[in-house]
Amino acid sequence: MRRRQFFGLLGAAAAWPMAARAQQPATPMLGFLHLGSAEDYGTATAAFRKGLSEAGYSEGRNVTIEYRWAQGQRERLPGLMADLVRRRPAVIVAMPSSGATAAKAGTTTVPIIFWSQLDPIQIGLVTSLSRPEGNVTGINSFGGALGPKRMQLARELAPNAVAIGLMVNPNNLNFRRDIQDLEETALAIGQRLVVVEARSEPDIEAGFKTLAQEKAGALIIVPDVLFFRERAQLVTLAARHSIQAIYENREFVAAGGLMSYGSNQADSIRQAGIYAGRILKGDKPADLPVIQSAKFELVVNLKTARVMGFEVPTSILLRADEVIE
């Protein structure tokens, strides 16, 4: 073989791997927008990654994820969303409801998968559950709509209570409707309702003092990022004031809370991961109907009940999906 031919073949061989790498598609990037913090919502991101994996995607292998956490500050969401859009993600996953509305306001072209505890039609995310249209679809977990059911449980827990308390964050998108729904339920069953508002950690402690003064025997905590972040404080204050509190999900009960009733959040967030994977494979949001959570769970902490000196009614224990001894 001539010298020129040999070096020509050698150069072609060296160039082939580079050309092959250049022809391979770039790893898609996914944006993840959340009102809370990574420290508080580790279970949520784990559930999301599980759904992605079921759809064939693994972070760091064939998809990258850019996380943006608002640390509970709603005013930061638009700026975080704008930063994600500038990075040209293939899809953006946004949660909870305030994160979802900020995402929708931030783009009409990037596909968005939301996870919302509020009615997505009511808060303007979609116009139809079966035909979302546009660039938005997702999961509805019904967190805020379960207030009347929690009221029923509160009555069963404390049938002779002078009053039942309701703790809400007035910064929440839906807090007025939450109050209205529960006021209507309380009026229908002849139950006095005491509403306390909390925007911060000090407000929570002040709210419990008000509830104790009003002789509230039970308390419904309306779902909110603030309350999830401060769940240890809520559990401690409920025990200190001997108030039987009902929370939104199992993580409160695992932290020592008495009872929770709500959707299985890990399962619904996992479904958001599956939907994100389908978008990455080429599906369009408009062709993916909004999924409505079908798994709801009642969790009771009997250890907490014994420490507080309460007896959980048998009617509740028989319906419980999980009892922590």
RAPE-V531635 format. One record per pair of residues at least 12 apart in sequence whose ideal C-beta (glycine too) atoms are under 6 Angstrom apart, sorted by sequence separation. I is the first residue (numbers start at 1). J is the second residue. D is the distance in Angstrom with one decimal. If there is no record, write none. Layout:
i=I j=J d=D
i=I j=J d=D
This chain:
i=68 j=80 d=4.0
i=300 j=312 d=5.7
i=245 j=258 d=5.8
i=246 j=259 d=5.1
i=247 j=260 d=4.4
i=249 j=262 d=4.8
i=275 j=288 d=5.9
i=100 j=114 d=3.5
i=196 j=210 d=5.2
i=244 j=258 d=5.5
i=248 j=262 d=4.5
i=68 j=84 d=5.9
i=100 j=116 d=5.1
i=166 j=182 d=5.6
i=179 j=195 d=5.8
i=249 j=265 d=5.3
i=92 j=110 d=5.5
i=97 j=116 d=4.4
i=91 j=111 d=4.5
i=92 j=112 d=5.2
i=93 j=113 d=4.8
i=94 j=114 d=5.2
i=95 j=115 d=3.8
i=97 j=117 d=5.8
i=120 j=140 d=5.4
i=194 j=214 d=4.5
i=235 j=255 d=5.4
i=271 j=291 d=5.4
i=300 j=320 d=4.8
i=81 j=102 d=5.1
i=85 j=106 d=5.7
i=96 j=117 d=5.5
i=97 j=118 d=4.4
i=104 j=125 d=5.9
i=231 j=252 d=5.0
i=235 j=256 d=4.3
i=298 j=319 d=5.8
i=302 j=323 d=5.8
i=77 j=99 d=6.0
i=81 j=103 d=5.6
i=85 j=107 d=5.1
i=194 j=216 d=5.3
i=235 j=257 d=4.8
i=298 j=320 d=4.9
i=112 j=135 d=5.8
i=115 j=138 d=6.0
i=232 j=255 d=5.7
i=298 j=321 d=5.4
i=299 j=322 d=4.6
i=300 j=323 d=5.1
i=301 j=324 d=4.5
i=302 j=325 d=5.5
i=74 j=98 d=5.3
i=78 j=102 d=5.5
i=111 j=135 d=5.4
i=112 j=136 d=4.6
i=114 j=138 d=3.4
i=115 j=139 d=4.8
i=116 j=140 d=5.7
i=117 j=141 d=5.2
i=219 j=243 d=5.0
i=231 j=255 d=5.0
i=297 j=321 d=4.2
i=77 j=102 d=3.7
i=81 j=106 d=3.7
i=100 j=125 d=5.7
i=113 j=138 d=5.0
i=223 j=248 d=4.2
i=268 j=293 d=4.6
i=97 j=123 d=6.0
i=117 j=143 d=2.8
i=118 j=144 d=5.1
i=204 j=230 d=6.0
i=218 j=244 d=4.6
i=219 j=245 d=4.3
i=220 j=246 d=5.4
i=221 j=247 d=5.1
i=117 j=144 d=5.4
i=164 j=191 d=5.7
i=166 j=193 d=5.9
i=170 j=197 d=4.9
i=216 j=243 d=6.0
i=171 j=199 d=5.8
i=267 j=295 d=5.2
i=163 j=192 d=4.4
i=164 j=193 d=5.8
i=165 j=194 d=4.9
i=166 j=195 d=4.8
i=167 j=196 d=5.3
i=168 j=197 d=5.8
i=169 j=198 d=5.9
i=201 j=230 d=5.7
i=204 j=233 d=6.0
i=208 j=237 d=4.4
i=212 j=241 d=4.7
i=144 j=174 d=5.1
i=263 j=293 d=4.0
i=38 j=69 d=5.5
i=147 j=178 d=5.9
i=151 j=182 d=5.9
i=163 j=194 d=4.8
i=167 j=198 d=5.9
i=264 j=295 d=3.9
i=37 j=69 d=5.1
i=104 j=136 d=5.5
i=30 j=63 d=5.8
i=32 j=65 d=5.5
i=208 j=241 d=5.3
i=263 j=296 d=5.5
i=264 j=297 d=5.5
i=37 j=71 d=5.1
i=144 j=178 d=5.6
i=147 j=181 d=5.2
i=151 j=185 d=4.8
i=28 j=63 d=5.5
i=29 j=64 d=4.9
i=30 j=65 d=5.0
i=31 j=66 d=5.2
i=32 j=67 d=4.8
i=33 j=68 d=5.0
i=34 j=69 d=5.5
i=35 j=70 d=4.9
i=147 j=182 d=4.8
i=27 j=64 d=5.7
i=148 j=185 d=4.6
i=261 j=298 d=5.0
i=260 j=299 d=4.8
i=167 j=207 d=5.7
i=259 j=300 d=5.2
i=258 j=301 d=5.7
i=178 j=222 d=5.0
i=165 j=211 d=4.3
i=253 j=299 d=4.6
i=258 j=304 d=5.0
i=33 j=81 d=5.9
i=253 j=301 d=4.8
i=256 j=304 d=5.6
i=250 j=299 d=4.8
i=163 j=214 d=5.2
i=165 j=216 d=3.8
i=163 j=215 d=6.0
i=172 j=224 d=5.1
i=31 j=84 d=3.9
i=162 j=215 d=4.2
i=163 j=216 d=4.6
i=164 j=218 d=4.9
i=165 j=219 d=4.0
i=166 j=220 d=5.2
i=167 j=221 d=5.2
i=168 j=222 d=4.6
i=169 j=224 d=4.2
i=118 j=174 d=4.9
i=161 j=217 d=2.9
i=161 j=218 d=5.5
i=169 j=226 d=5.1
i=31 j=89 d=4.0
i=30 j=89 d=5.8
i=158 j=217 d=3.7
i=29 j=89 d=5.0
i=158 j=218 d=4.2
i=30 j=91 d=5.5
i=31 j=92 d=4.0
i=32 j=93 d=5.2
i=33 j=94 d=4.3
i=34 j=95 d=5.6
i=157 j=218 d=5.3
i=28 j=90 d=4.3
i=35 j=98 d=5.3
i=35 j=99 d=4.9
i=154 j=218 d=4.0
i=34 j=99 d=5.7
i=33 j=99 d=5.0
i=154 j=220 d=5.8
i=244 j=310 d=6.0
i=239 j=308 d=5.7
i=33 j=103 d=5.7
i=150 j=220 d=4.8
i=98 j=173 d=5.7
i=97 j=173 d=5.4
i=143 j=223 d=4.1
i=158 j=244 d=5.5
i=157 j=244 d=4.7
i=154 j=246 d=5.8
i=153 j=246 d=5.6
i=150 j=246 d=4.9
i=143 j=248 d=5.8
i=117 j=223 d=5.3
i=153 j=261 d=5.9
i=150 j=261 d=5.6
i=146 j=262 d=5.9
i=142 j=263 d=5.7
i=141 j=263 d=4.3
i=141 j=268 d=4.6
i=139 j=268 d=4.9
i=139 j=271 d=5.3
i=139 j=272 d=5.1
i=137 j=285 d=4.2
i=136 j=285 d=5.7
i=135 j=285 d=5.4
i=140 j=290 d=5.8
i=137 j=288 d=4.6
i=142 j=293 d=5.8
i=139 j=291 d=4.9
i=140 j=292 d=5.0
i=141 j=293 d=4.6
i=72 j=225 d=5.4
i=132 j=285 d=6.0
i=133 j=286 d=5.2
i=137 j=290 d=5.7
i=115 j=269 d=5.6
i=132 j=286 d=5.8
i=115 j=272 d=4.8
i=156 j=313 d=5.4
i=132 j=290 d=5.9
i=113 j=272 d=5.3
i=130 j=289 d=4.8
i=156 j=316 d=5.7
i=129 j=290 d=4.3
i=113 j=275 d=4.9
i=113 j=276 d=5.1
i=111 j=279 d=4.8
i=120 j=290 d=5.8
i=111 j=285 d=5.0
i=93 j=272 d=5.8
i=93 j=276 d=5.4
i=91 j=276 d=5.4
i=91 j=279 d=4.4
i=36 j=225 d=4.8
i=40 j=229 d=5.1
i=35 j=225 d=5.0
i=90 j=280 d=5.7
i=47 j=266 d=4.2
i=51 j=270 d=4.0
i=55 j=274 d=5.0
i=50 j=270 d=5.2
i=54 j=274 d=5.7
i=57 j=277 d=5.1
i=48 j=269 d=5.3
i=52 j=273 d=4.2
i=47 j=269 d=4.2
i=51 j=273 d=2.2
i=55 j=277 d=2.2
i=47 j=270 d=4.6
i=51 j=274 d=4.3
i=44 j=269 d=5.3
i=48 j=273 d=4.3
i=52 j=277 d=5.3
i=28 j=280 d=5.4
